[in-house]
């Protein structure tokens, strides 16, 4: 079996994973849809836009030709923005080497279908083994060699174990989890909460308010996860509270930064142009609320994020709505946890 790994998507996270795999002496192809971008990355041997100063290992190959993805591969890593995953898979389906497992590192819920990313893969590439990677993984830190942990989830425990071994290095530790539903929903929903946390920062409300948003956001994530069939303890792990803390607190978080800009008075279309990369929480909000509606679950924070971002509701009004909600039993709002 070949050891070749194809990383599809040359954003910050896709490039970081390609670098990690190449540093582990694995043959890696980093695919970008733009021949011009591929030529620039090949010439400069760094991704100056997303990871300035991080030099590519010599064995990291940059490609833009579909045919090069058709060579024998061991694994494909999917690292495109969530809004483009389905169209990318459709464009590449005929070119990908047959039978190879797919690892989604994309965090989102598709608008219109409220599909998780592994569900999109299953629909577009039926019969492929699928896994998902998620965790408190800030690309700039990990590409710079700082230690981090993550979790790979799959309904196929052998695949999860294989991928954990492939991805683990001396500064990147990967755990396994059979709960792909929970891992994917946690990774997607925490971006919505991070938008709200950024809005708290933009409004200057302080750390007490931010801690409240993070905690109640975790409760929303857990409620929806349980209703969708996830294991509640997944939300207490790396893909849940771990990723939530990193994304809500770090100045490197695009979603936190987007929320901060919006709350400071910058409309989303303008804020988008000030970000380096994609704030996945924006695209996730509609699908998350549709999924919540399907399962009869309330997501009050996500609802207010949608009203601020898409309806241009003043952030202070959204805060007033959250603060004026009727009082509830804190433990009762977490969902049915009996027996766990």
PLY file of the C-alpha trace (Angstrom):
ply
format ascii 1.0
element vertex 340
property float x
property float y
property float z
element edge 339
property int vertex1
property int vertex2
end_header
0.00 0.00 0.00
1.28 3.45 -0.86
1.94 5.93 1.95
0.94 8.94 -0.18
-1.48 11.34 1.57
-3.43 13.99 -0.30
-4.52 17.13 1.57
-7.33 18.84 -0.33
-7.44 22.53 0.56
-4.50 24.86 1.16
-5.93 27.13 3.84
-4.34 27.50 7.25
-5.44 24.15 8.68
-4.94 22.11 5.52
-1.44 23.55 5.09
-0.64 22.92 8.76
-1.65 19.26 8.55
0.31 18.84 5.33
3.38 20.25 7.09
2.89 17.96 10.12
2.56 14.88 7.92
5.56 15.86 5.82
7.64 16.44 8.98
6.80 12.85 9.94
8.51 11.76 6.70
5.25 10.91 4.96
4.86 11.75 1.25
2.27 14.52 1.09
0.50 16.35 -1.74
-1.17 19.66 -0.85
-3.88 20.36 -3.43
-5.22 23.82 -4.23
-7.87 24.54 -6.86
-5.88 27.47 -8.28
-2.86 26.81 -10.51
-1.62 30.32 -9.72
-1.77 29.66 -5.97
-0.03 26.31 -6.43
2.79 27.93 -8.39
3.22 30.62 -5.73
3.34 28.04 -2.92
5.80 25.90 -4.86
8.06 28.88 -5.53
7.94 30.46 -2.07
7.82 27.16 -0.09
5.60 28.85 2.48
1.94 29.86 2.76
2.58 33.55 3.35
-1.10 34.45 3.63
-2.05 31.98 6.35
1.21 30.82 7.95
3.85 33.48 7.39
7.35 32.35 8.28
6.56 28.62 8.33
8.72 26.88 5.70
7.47 23.78 3.90
9.43 20.55 4.42
11.22 19.40 1.23
8.90 16.39 0.79
5.71 18.49 0.77
4.49 18.62 -2.83
2.01 21.31 -3.96
-0.37 20.39 -6.79
-3.34 21.86 -8.62
-3.88 19.19 -11.28
-6.77 16.79 -10.60
-4.82 13.99 -12.24
-2.15 14.16 -9.55
-4.80 13.40 -6.93
-5.63 10.28 -8.93
-2.27 8.68 -8.19
-2.30 5.86 -5.60
-3.00 7.33 -2.15
-3.34 5.99 1.38
-5.60 8.79 2.60
-7.29 12.00 1.52
-7.59 14.82 4.07
-10.48 17.19 3.31
-9.69 20.77 4.41
-11.86 23.02 2.25
-14.31 25.58 3.70
-17.54 23.86 4.71
-19.62 25.83 2.21
-17.50 24.43 -0.64
-17.01 20.84 0.49
-19.86 19.34 -1.54
-18.97 21.17 -4.75
-15.29 20.27 -4.32
-16.10 16.59 -3.87
-18.32 16.65 -6.95
-15.58 18.27 -8.98
-12.93 15.79 -7.81
-14.96 12.59 -7.44
-13.93 11.14 -10.78
-10.25 11.91 -10.21
-9.72 10.51 -6.69
-7.99 7.18 -6.27
-10.73 4.58 -5.58
-11.44 3.04 -2.21
-9.24 5.35 -0.14
-10.43 6.61 3.26
-11.46 10.25 3.69
-10.59 12.33 6.77
-12.67 15.48 7.15
-11.04 18.28 9.13
-13.83 20.68 8.13
-16.01 22.16 10.89
-19.47 23.13 9.77
-23.11 22.25 9.13
-24.34 22.63 5.55
-26.98 25.29 5.01
-30.20 23.97 3.46
-29.56 20.31 4.27
-28.09 20.66 7.81
-25.75 17.81 6.96
-22.56 17.21 8.89
-19.39 17.08 6.81
-19.00 13.28 6.99
-22.59 12.94 5.79
-21.74 15.07 2.74
-18.77 12.81 2.04
-20.99 9.73 2.31
-23.50 11.23 -0.11
-20.97 12.37 -2.69
-18.48 9.48 -2.37
-20.60 6.48 -1.31
-18.75 3.49 0.02
-15.70 5.39 1.28
-14.57 4.96 4.88
-14.93 8.32 6.63
-13.48 9.90 9.77
-13.42 13.40 11.26
-10.67 15.27 13.11
-11.50 17.99 15.61
-10.09 19.64 18.71
-8.51 22.83 20.10
-6.26 23.21 17.08
-5.13 26.76 16.23
-3.23 26.35 12.99
-0.61 29.05 13.57
0.42 27.53 16.91
0.58 23.95 15.68
2.45 24.84 12.49
5.00 26.61 14.71
5.61 23.38 16.62
3.65 24.18 19.78
2.06 21.13 21.47
-1.63 20.35 21.01
-4.15 17.53 21.27
-6.96 16.46 18.98
-9.43 13.64 18.45
-10.25 11.55 15.39
-13.76 10.10 15.26
-15.20 7.36 13.12
-17.85 4.66 13.30
-15.01 2.39 12.13
-12.72 1.96 15.18
-9.92 0.43 13.09
-9.87 3.46 10.81
-9.85 5.86 13.78
-6.93 4.00 15.35
-5.02 3.95 12.04
-5.48 7.68 11.50
-4.55 8.53 15.09
-1.28 6.71 14.54
-0.70 8.48 11.21
-1.35 11.94 12.66
0.30 11.68 16.07
3.74 13.27 16.42
5.97 14.42 19.26
3.96 17.64 19.57
0.53 16.61 18.22
-1.29 13.95 20.25
-4.41 12.39 18.73
-7.07 10.45 20.66
-9.89 8.36 19.16
-13.64 8.57 19.69
-16.40 6.43 18.12
-18.89 9.33 18.40
-18.49 11.02 15.01
-21.86 12.75 15.42
-20.79 14.45 18.63
-17.28 15.30 17.46
-18.54 16.93 14.27
-21.39 18.82 15.93
-19.10 20.07 18.69
-16.56 21.29 16.14
-19.21 23.11 14.14
-21.30 24.59 16.95
-18.38 25.96 18.97
-17.71 28.39 16.09
-21.18 29.87 16.57
-20.53 30.30 20.29
-17.16 31.88 19.48
-18.95 34.51 17.38
-21.02 35.37 20.46
-17.90 35.42 22.66
-16.27 37.80 20.20
-19.33 40.04 20.39
-18.92 40.15 24.16
-15.35 41.30 23.60
-16.45 43.88 21.06
-19.00 45.28 23.49
-16.40 45.44 26.28
-18.50 43.37 28.67
-15.58 41.63 30.36
-14.61 38.12 31.34
-17.59 37.35 33.58
-20.00 37.83 30.70
-17.70 35.93 28.36
-17.47 32.98 30.73
-21.25 32.94 30.93
-21.58 32.87 27.14
-19.03 30.06 26.86
-20.73 27.98 29.56
-24.26 28.47 28.27
-22.98 27.93 24.74
-21.61 24.57 25.83
-25.06 23.74 27.22
-26.62 24.56 23.81
-24.07 22.42 22.01
-24.68 19.51 24.36
-28.47 19.73 24.14
-28.44 19.60 20.37
-25.79 16.91 20.32
-27.78 14.62 22.61
-30.94 15.16 20.56
-29.03 14.27 17.37
-27.69 11.05 18.87
-24.29 12.13 20.19
-22.73 10.97 23.45
-22.87 13.79 26.03
-19.33 13.16 27.28
-17.95 14.04 23.85
-18.82 17.66 24.67
-16.65 17.47 27.79
-13.67 16.38 25.69
-11.20 17.90 23.25
-13.74 18.39 20.46
-16.19 20.01 22.87
-15.05 22.14 25.78
-11.40 22.01 24.64
-12.08 23.48 21.21
-14.69 25.84 22.65
-12.18 27.41 25.06
-9.52 27.85 22.38
-11.89 29.32 19.81
-13.64 31.68 22.20
-10.50 32.94 23.95
-7.64 33.05 21.45
-6.77 36.19 19.45
-5.91 33.74 16.64
-9.56 32.64 16.38
-11.24 33.95 13.23
-14.73 33.40 14.62
-13.99 35.30 17.83
-12.43 38.10 15.77
-15.44 38.20 13.42
-17.83 38.57 16.35
-15.67 41.31 17.85
-15.68 43.27 14.58
-19.45 42.94 14.15
-20.15 44.07 17.73
-17.88 47.07 17.25
-20.10 48.23 14.38
-18.55 46.65 11.30
-21.24 44.99 9.13
-20.53 41.36 8.29
-19.80 41.96 4.56
-17.09 44.42 5.57
-15.85 42.32 8.49
-15.43 39.35 6.14
-12.89 41.33 4.13
-10.85 42.06 7.25
-10.39 38.39 8.11
-7.58 36.18 6.88
-9.50 33.03 6.10
-13.08 31.91 6.72
-15.17 32.38 9.88
-16.99 29.05 9.64
-19.49 30.00 12.34
-21.26 32.39 9.96
-22.05 29.66 7.43
-22.91 27.22 10.24
-25.60 29.31 11.97
-28.49 28.64 9.53
-27.84 24.90 9.34
-27.43 24.62 13.10
-30.76 26.34 13.73
-32.49 24.18 11.11
-31.08 21.05 12.75
-32.17 22.30 16.17
-35.68 22.95 14.83
-35.83 19.41 13.44
-35.02 18.02 16.88
-37.13 20.48 18.87
-34.13 22.03 20.62
-33.72 25.69 21.55
-30.44 27.47 20.74
-31.00 30.98 22.14
-27.39 32.13 21.70
-27.27 30.89 18.11
-30.60 32.58 17.40
-29.28 35.93 18.59
-26.04 35.49 16.63
-28.12 34.96 13.50
-30.21 38.06 14.21
-27.11 40.21 14.66
-25.19 38.87 11.67
-27.95 38.46 9.11
-30.73 40.80 10.32
-28.35 43.57 11.48
-29.93 43.59 14.92
-27.96 45.79 17.33
-25.82 43.53 19.54
-27.05 45.27 22.70
-30.63 44.30 21.82
-29.55 40.69 21.35
-27.89 40.74 24.79
-31.04 42.22 26.35
-33.10 39.40 24.84
-30.79 36.76 26.29
-30.73 38.41 29.71
-34.52 38.74 29.87
-35.23 35.05 29.23
-37.17 33.35 32.01
-35.09 31.77 34.77
-34.45 28.04 34.53
-32.84 25.16 36.41
-29.25 25.11 35.15
-28.90 21.33 35.25
-32.29 20.82 33.64
-31.26 22.78 30.57
-28.37 20.46 29.79
-30.62 17.73 28.45
-31.33 14.16 29.43
-28.11 12.97 31.05
-29.51 10.15 33.16
-27.39 7.05 33.14
-24.25 8.83 31.93
0 1
1 2
2 3
3 4
4 5
5 6
6 7
7 8
8 9
9 10
10 11
11 12
12 13
13 14
14 15
15 16
16 17
17 18
18 19
19 20
20 21
21 22
22 23
23 24
24 25
25 26
26 27
27 28
28 29
29 30
30 31
31 32
32 33
33 34
34 35
35 36
36 37
37 38
38 39
39 40
40 41
41 42
42 43
43 44
44 45
45 46
46 47
47 48
48 49
49 50
50 51
51 52
52 53
53 54
54 55
55 56
56 57
57 58
58 59
59 60
60 61
61 62
62 63
63 64
64 65
65 66
66 67
67 68
68 69
69 70
70 71
71 72
72 73
73 74
74 75
75 76
76 77
77 78
78 79
79 80
80 81
81 82
82 83
83 84
84 85
85 86
86 87
87 88
88 89
89 90
90 91
91 92
92 93
93 94
94 95
95 96
96 97
97 98
98 99
99 100
100 101
101 102
102 103
103 104
104 105
105 106
106 107
107 108
108 109
109 110
110 111
111 112
112 113
113 114
114 115
115 116
116 117
117 118
118 119
119 120
120 121
121 122
122 123
123 124
124 125
125 126
126 127
127 128
128 129
129 130
130 131
131 132
132 133
133 134
134 135
135 136
136 137
137 138
138 139
139 140
140 141
141 142
142 143
143 144
144 145
145 146
146 147
147 148
148 149
149 150
150 151
151 152
152 153
153 154
154 155
155 156
156 157
157 158
158 159
159 160
160 161
161 162
162 163
163 164
164 165
165 166
166 167
167 168
168 169
169 170
170 171
171 172
172 173
173 174
174 175
175 176
176 177
177 178
178 179
179 180
180 181
181 182
182 183
183 184
184 185
185 186
186 187
187 188
188 189
189 190
190 191
191 192
192 193
193 194
194 195
195 196
196 197
197 198
198 199
199 200
200 201
201 202
202 203
203 204
204 205
205 206
206 207
207 208
208 209
209 210
210 211
211 212
212 213
213 214
214 215
215 216
216 217
217 218
218 219
219 220
220 221
221 222
222 223
223 224
224 225
225 226
226 227
227 228
228 229
229 230
230 231
231 232
232 233
233 234
234 235
235 236
236 237
237 238
238 239
239 240
240 241
241 242
242 243
243 244
244 245
245 246
246 247
247 248
248 249
249 250
250 251
251 252
252 253
253 254
254 255
255 256
256 257
257 258
258 259
259 260
260 261
261 262
262 263
263 264
264 265
265 266
266 267
267 268
268 269
269 270
270 271
271 272
272 273
273 274
274 275
275 276
276 277
277 278
278 279
279 280
280 281
281 282
282 283
283 284
284 285
285 286
286 287
287 288
288 289
289 290
290 291
291 292
292 293
293 294
294 295
295 296
296 297
297 298
298 299
299 300
300 301
301 302
302 303
303 304
304 305
305 306
306 307
307 308
308 309
309 310
310 311
311 312
312 313
313 314
314 315
315 316
316 317
317 318
318 319
319 320
320 321
321 322
322 323
323 324
324 325
325 326
326 327
327 328
328 329
329 330
330 331
331 332
332 333
333 334
334 335
335 336
336 337
337 338
338 339
